[in-house]
Amino acid sequence: MSSRPGRAVRRALTSIVPVTALLALAACGTDTTPAADSAKAAASDSPGLIAARKAVEKYSEHPARIPVTTPVGKSIPGDKKIDFILCGVQSCQDLANFFTAGAEQLGWQVRQIATQGTPESVQAAYDQALRDKPDAVVSSGFPRAVYAKQLAQLKAAGIPVVQSNADDVVGDGISLLKNGPGDVAVQGEMLASWVVSDSGAQADTVYFDLPAYTILKPVKDSFAAKYKEWCAGCGLDSVDVPITSIGKDMPDRVVSYLRSHPKVTHVVFSLGLLNVGVPAALKTAGITGKHIAVNVGDGQNYQYIQSGLSDAAMALNSHEAAWLQVDALARQFTGQSMDVDQKAVLPNMLVTKDNLPKALG
């Protein structure tokens, strides 16, 4: 990771108030109404808030074991070549790097093929893999509909395809799929539990989504469902953003939205990469008091949390998923089933400043 940003320093402003003004303030009492106080008290005891706090406690625990403990049990060949097709964002690059590290332990060679996250570039990457004729292809982020032609050719050639973080199912060319639609919904629940707990069930939230990656839809749907269940009456808006906004105008989009919606208290991103540059943009715009949570955190977002610029991140099981893929291919190359890897449950974790030091370690 790059150098850590310095801790934010809060400056207190002291003013001299005339005695007459103090007397006037004393006569007015607090600026909250009995109705508002009653609403806050009711929220603090609501079943939804209690459930959200229990969920936060559960998801904040550090994983204590690896998902697969059954040995491969056979001599693993070391002369394998793997093509890893990237999806165009940093989280997929992380997956590729972790997979490469695991593969190198077995003497395998990994070629990473970049894409821009567009269907055309993904198809071109699969065409490259077909020309390479590797022993296996690993990829992430896109369903088979994007590369159906190439997948059929890989299947015919007997080349296994290992997928993760994709809206798809195992079979018909895909030998292994981790973090599929049935696995990622919990991520939305994790984010909702934090928002509701952090706000005391008094949140007004905007959810920035990246619909180009269809695997993020179950996360969004789960977030909305749990948020509504736990935080009845809380405001929620959803904003779709194009993949081209990453690294470009995303911070400006957030600033513009928050300026026109000043009552928003919490900002949630369906992918941590969408938050990069946002804290600095909010500071420049003079927008304060917003609480930020992201799905699929990365090094930059963990630095933000450490510096108090963001609040929470769902830590994707990238290390575990990548090494599990290596394990699955080791079984494939030794004539065994990948079932033990397909059935394995990968861990997820909610990272905040309270548990970040251990996570970084």
Secondary structure per residue as TSV (DSSP state, phi and psi in degrees):
chain	resnum	aa	ss	phi	psi
A	1	M	-	360.0	160.1
A	2	S	-	-77.7	177.7
A	3	S	-	-61.6	147.3
A	4	R	-	-78.2	137.6
A	5	P	-	-69.1	150.6
A	6	G	-	-69.4	155.1
A	7	R	-	-68.3	140.6
A	8	A	-	-68.3	138.6
A	9	V	-	-109.3	122.9
A	10	R	-	-90.1	131.7
A	11	R	-	-108.8	127.4
A	12	A	-	-93.1	134.9
A	13	L	-	-104.2	127.0
A	14	T	-	-109.3	131.2
A	15	S	-	-124.6	155.9
A	16	I	-	-97.6	118.8
A	17	V	-	-104.2	128.5
A	18	P	-	-58.2	149.4
A	19	V	H	-57.9	-38.6
A	20	T	H	-62.9	-36.3
A	21	A	H	-68.4	-39.1
A	22	L	H	-61.7	-41.7
A	23	L	H	-63.0	-39.3
A	24	A	H	-65.5	-40.8
A	25	L	H	-64.4	-39.9
A	26	A	H	-63.1	-37.7
A	27	A	H	-68.5	-32.4
A	28	C	H	-77.3	-25.7
A	29	G	-	75.7	-153.6
A	30	T	-	-78.9	162.5
A	31	D	S	-93.4	11.6
A	32	T	S	-102.9	152.0
A	33	T	-	-94.5	157.2
A	34	P	H	-55.4	-35.5
A	35	A	H	-64.7	-41.5
A	36	A	H	-65.9	-42.8
A	37	D	H	-62.0	-39.6
A	38	S	H	-64.8	-39.3
A	39	A	H	-65.3	-41.4
A	40	K	H	-65.2	-40.8
A	41	A	H	-64.4	-40.1
A	42	A	H	-65.7	-40.1
A	43	A	H	-64.5	-37.1
A	44	S	H	-66.7	-21.2
A	45	D	T	-107.9	6.7
A	46	S	-	-71.7	146.6
A	47	P	H	-58.1	-34.6
A	48	G	H	-63.1	-45.6
A	49	L	H	-66.5	-40.2
A	50	I	H	-61.7	-42.8
A	51	A	H	-65.7	-40.2
A	52	A	H	-64.4	-41.1
A	53	R	H	-65.5	-37.4
A	54	K	H	-64.9	-38.6
A	55	A	H	-66.0	-41.7
A	56	V	H	-60.0	-44.1
A	57	E	H	-60.8	-41.9
A	58	K	H	-65.9	-48.0
A	59	Y	H	-78.1	-12.0
A	60	S	T	-84.6	-5.5
A	61	E	S	-74.3	142.2
A	62	H	-	-75.7	136.5
A	63	P	-	-57.1	140.1
A	64	A	-	-111.4	-5.3
A	65	R	S	-153.6	159.7
A	66	I	-	-81.5	154.8
A	67	P	S	-75.9	-21.3
A	68	V	-	-126.1	126.3
A	69	T	-	-120.6	-6.5
A	70	T	S	-75.4	120.8
A	71	P	-	-63.5	151.9
A	72	V	-	-62.0	-41.8
A	73	G	-	81.1	-0.6
A	74	K	S	-135.0	161.1
A	75	S	-	-68.0	123.3
A	76	I	-	-91.6	124.5
A	77	P	-	-64.9	142.9
A	78	G	S	-106.1	9.5
A	79	D	-	-106.5	34.8
A	80	K	-	-96.0	148.4
A	81	K	E	-121.8	129.3
A	82	I	E	-122.9	136.9
A	83	D	E	-101.4	127.5
A	84	F	E	-111.6	117.0
A	85	I	E	-95.0	120.3
A	86	L	-	-80.5	163.4
A	87	C	-	-108.4	-4.7
A	88	G	S	104.7	-2.7
A	89	V	S	-128.2	165.3
A	90	Q	H	-62.6	-34.5
A	91	S	H	-61.8	-34.5
A	92	C	H	-73.6	-33.8
A	93	Q	H	-63.5	-39.4
A	94	D	H	-60.5	-46.7
A	95	L	H	-57.2	-43.7
A	96	A	H	-63.3	-41.4
A	97	N	H	-65.9	-41.4
A	98	F	H	-67.6	-40.5
A	99	F	H	-62.4	-43.4
A	100	T	H	-60.2	-41.0
A	101	A	H	-61.6	-41.8
A	102	G	H	-68.4	-41.8
A	103	A	H	-64.1	-37.1
A	104	E	H	-64.5	-26.9
A	105	Q	H	-64.2	-23.6
A	106	L	T	-103.2	3.4
A	107	G	T	84.1	10.0
A	108	W	-	-80.2	154.7
A	109	Q	E	-104.6	132.2
A	110	V	E	-118.8	127.3
A	111	R	E	-106.8	120.9
A	112	Q	E	-92.1	125.8
A	113	I	E	-110.7	117.1
A	114	A	-	-78.9	150.8
A	115	T	-	-137.1	170.0
A	116	Q	-	-100.7	8.2
A	117	G	S	83.2	3.6
A	118	T	S	-93.9	153.1
A	119	P	H	-54.8	-40.2
A	120	E	H	-63.8	-42.8
A	121	S	H	-71.4	-33.0
A	122	V	H	-67.9	-42.9
A	123	Q	H	-62.2	-40.8
A	124	A	H	-63.2	-36.5
A	125	A	H	-66.4	-40.7
A	126	Y	H	-67.8	-34.3
A	127	D	H	-62.0	-39.6
A	128	Q	H	-63.2	-41.3
A	129	A	H	-62.2	-38.9
A	130	L	H	-62.5	-37.9
A	131	R	H	-70.0	-34.9
A	132	D	H	-69.2	-31.1
A	133	K	-	53.5	57.8
A	134	P	-	-76.5	175.8
A	135	D	S	-79.2	-19.8
A	136	A	E	-164.6	158.0
A	137	V	E	-121.7	133.6
A	138	V	E	-119.7	138.0
A	139	S	E	-151.9	174.2
A	140	S	E	-155.8	144.3
A	141	G	S	105.4	-25.9
A	142	F	-	-127.4	141.4
A	143	P	-	-74.8	165.0
A	144	R	G	-61.8	-22.7
A	145	A	G	-58.6	-27.5
A	146	V	G	-73.1	-33.6
A	147	Y	S	-131.1	35.8
A	148	A	H	-57.7	-42.1
A	149	K	H	-61.5	-48.2
A	150	Q	H	-68.8	-34.5
A	151	L	H	-63.6	-40.6
A	152	A	H	-63.2	-38.0
A	153	Q	H	-70.1	-38.5
A	154	L	H	-65.2	-40.6
A	155	K	H	-62.2	-43.7
A	156	A	H	-63.7	-31.2
A	157	A	T	-84.2	-2.5
A	158	G	T	74.4	24.5
A	159	I	-	-99.5	114.5
A	160	P	-	-68.7	144.3
A	161	V	E	-115.9	124.8
A	162	V	E	-110.4	124.6
A	163	Q	E	-117.8	158.5
A	164	S	E	-151.5	155.7
A	165	N	S	52.6	48.8
A	166	A	-	-137.0	147.0
A	167	D	S	-81.9	84.8
A	168	D	-	-157.8	-173.7
A	169	V	-	-137.8	158.9
A	170	V	S	-74.2	146.5
A	171	G	B	115.6	166.0
A	172	D	T	52.0	47.7
A	173	G	T	111.7	-23.7
A	174	I	E	-100.8	115.4
A	175	S	E	-84.8	-28.8
A	176	L	E	-149.0	138.6
A	177	L	E	-138.5	118.5
A	178	K	E	-115.0	148.6
A	179	N	S	59.1	50.6
A	180	G	-	-84.4	-172.8
A	181	P	H	-54.7	-37.3
A	182	G	H	-77.2	-10.3
A	183	D	H	-99.0	-28.9
A	184	V	H	-91.7	-11.5
A	185	A	H	-58.1	-31.9
A	186	V	H	-60.3	-25.9
A	187	Q	H	-62.9	-40.1
A	188	G	H	-65.1	-39.7
A	189	E	H	-62.5	-40.1
A	190	M	H	-61.2	-45.9
A	191	L	H	-65.9	-41.0
A	192	A	H	-63.8	-40.2
A	193	S	H	-61.6	-39.1
A	194	W	H	-69.2	-45.4
A	195	V	H	-59.9	-46.8
A	196	V	H	-64.8	-43.0
A	197	S	H	-66.0	-45.9
A	198	D	H	-62.3	-34.3
A	199	S	H	-91.4	-5.4
A	200	G	T	64.8	34.5
A	201	A	S	60.8	36.5
A	202	Q	-	-130.8	33.0
A	203	A	-	-84.7	155.3
A	204	D	E	-130.0	110.4
A	205	T	E	-119.6	144.6
A	206	V	E	-118.0	135.1
A	207	Y	E	-115.1	113.0
A	208	F	E	-91.8	121.2
A	209	D	E	-116.5	157.0
A	210	L	-	-120.5	83.1
A	211	P	T	-64.8	-13.7
A	212	A	T	-59.6	-29.4
A	213	Y	S	-100.8	98.4
A	214	T	G	-64.0	-20.2
A	215	I	G	-67.7	-15.8
A	216	L	G	-81.4	-11.5
A	217	K	H	-63.5	-44.3
A	218	P	H	-60.7	-30.6
A	219	V	H	-66.4	-46.9
A	220	K	H	-62.4	-45.5
A	221	D	H	-63.7	-42.2
A	222	S	H	-65.0	-41.4
A	223	F	H	-58.4	-49.2
A	224	A	H	-61.7	-41.0
A	225	A	H	-67.0	-47.4
A	226	K	H	-70.9	-36.5
A	227	Y	H	-60.1	-45.8
A	228	K	H	-65.9	-38.9
A	229	E	H	-66.7	-42.3
A	230	W	H	-90.6	-20.5
A	231	C	S	-132.2	61.3
A	232	A	T	-57.8	129.3
A	233	G	T	90.2	-8.4
A	234	C	-	-76.1	142.2
A	235	G	E	-74.8	143.5
A	236	L	E	-148.4	127.4
A	237	D	E	-127.9	150.5
A	238	S	E	-123.7	135.2
A	239	V	E	-126.7	120.9
A	240	D	E	-86.3	137.5
A	241	V	-	-127.5	148.1
A	242	P	-	-79.4	156.9
A	243	I	G	-62.6	-25.2
A	244	T	G	-69.7	-12.0
A	245	S	G	-78.0	-18.6
A	246	I	T	-66.0	127.2
A	247	G	T	76.6	4.0
A	248	K	T	-125.9	-95.7
A	249	D	T	-101.7	12.1
A	250	M	H	-57.5	-47.1
A	251	P	H	-57.9	-38.7
A	252	D	H	-65.8	-37.4
A	253	R	H	-62.4	-42.3
A	254	V	H	-67.2	-45.2
A	255	V	H	-59.4	-45.4
A	256	S	H	-60.9	-42.9
A	257	Y	H	-64.1	-47.0
A	258	L	H	-68.2	-30.2
A	259	R	H	-65.8	-35.8
A	260	S	H	-89.4	-7.0
A	261	H	-	-134.2	67.7
A	262	P	T	-64.1	-18.7
A	263	K	T	-79.1	-9.9
A	264	V	-	-63.0	132.1
A	265	T	-	-106.0	-29.9
A	266	H	E	-129.9	138.7
A	267	V	E	-120.2	126.0
A	268	V	E	-121.4	135.6
A	269	F	E	-114.8	134.5
A	270	S	S	-72.2	-12.7
A	271	L	S	-146.4	131.9
A	272	G	G	-56.9	-30.4
A	273	L	G	-61.0	-26.4
A	274	L	G	-67.2	-21.0
A	275	N	G	-87.7	-11.6
A	276	V	T	-63.6	123.8
A	277	G	T	90.3	-13.4
A	278	V	H	-67.9	-48.0
A	279	P	H	-55.6	-41.6
A	280	A	H	-65.8	-39.5
A	281	A	H	-65.8	-39.1
A	282	L	H	-65.0	-40.4
A	283	K	H	-63.3	-45.1
A	284	T	H	-61.8	-36.6
A	285	A	H	-80.5	-5.6
A	286	G	T	74.3	21.7
A	287	I	-	-94.0	119.3
A	288	T	-	-126.1	170.6
A	289	G	S	76.7	13.6
A	290	K	-	-97.8	139.7
A	291	H	E	-108.0	130.4
A	292	I	E	-116.6	133.5
A	293	A	E	-133.6	145.3
A	294	V	E	-130.2	152.2
A	295	N	E	-94.8	142.2
A	296	V	S	58.5	72.6
A	297	G	-	-68.7	160.8
A	298	D	-	-139.7	-176.8
A	299	G	H	-54.8	-41.7
A	300	Q	H	-64.3	-42.7
A	301	N	H	-68.9	-32.1
A	302	Y	H	-69.3	-34.3
A	303	Q	H	-64.7	-40.5
A	304	Y	H	-58.7	-44.7
A	305	I	H	-63.1	-44.9
A	306	Q	H	-60.8	-33.2
A	307	S	T	-92.5	1.9
A	308	G	T	78.8	15.2
A	309	L	S	-90.7	-22.6
A	310	S	-	-134.2	173.0
A	311	D	-	-118.3	-37.6
A	312	A	E	-153.2	155.2
A	313	A	E	-150.1	137.5
A	314	M	E	-81.7	116.7
A	315	A	E	-86.7	109.0
A	316	L	-	-67.7	149.5
A	317	N	-	-79.7	51.6
A	318	S	H	-63.7	-45.2
A	319	H	H	-61.2	-49.6
A	320	E	H	-62.5	-43.0
A	321	A	H	-63.6	-43.7
A	322	A	H	-66.0	-45.0
A	323	W	H	-70.2	-31.6
A	324	L	H	-65.5	-36.6
A	325	Q	H	-63.2	-40.4
A	326	V	H	-61.6	-44.1
A	327	D	H	-60.0	-43.5
A	328	A	H	-63.4	-42.0
A	329	L	H	-69.7	-32.3
A	330	A	H	-60.9	-38.9
A	331	R	H	-69.2	-40.1
A	332	Q	H	-59.7	-45.7
A	333	F	H	-73.8	-11.4
A	334	T	T	-109.6	17.9
A	335	G	T	75.4	24.3
A	336	Q	-	-112.1	167.1
A	337	S	-	-79.3	150.8
A	338	M	S	-91.0	7.8
A	339	D	H	-55.3	-41.1
A	340	V	H	-61.3	-32.5
A	341	D	H	-80.1	-37.9
A	342	Q	H	-65.2	-36.3
A	343	K	H	-81.8	-15.2
A	344	A	-	-63.7	139.2
A	345	V	-	-97.1	117.9
A	346	L	-	-81.9	143.6
A	347	P	-	-80.8	153.0
A	348	N	-	-128.7	158.4
A	349	M	E	-147.0	141.4
A	350	L	E	-95.3	117.2
A	351	V	E	-102.1	128.1
A	352	T	E	-131.0	-179.2
A	353	K	T	-64.5	-26.0
A	354	D	T	-66.8	-34.1
A	355	N	T	-117.0	7.7
A	356	L	H	-62.7	-44.3
A	357	P	H	-53.8	-43.6
A	358	K	H	-66.2	-37.3
A	359	A	H	-64.4	-40.7
A	360	L	H	-68.0	-27.9
A	361	G	-	-80.3	360.0
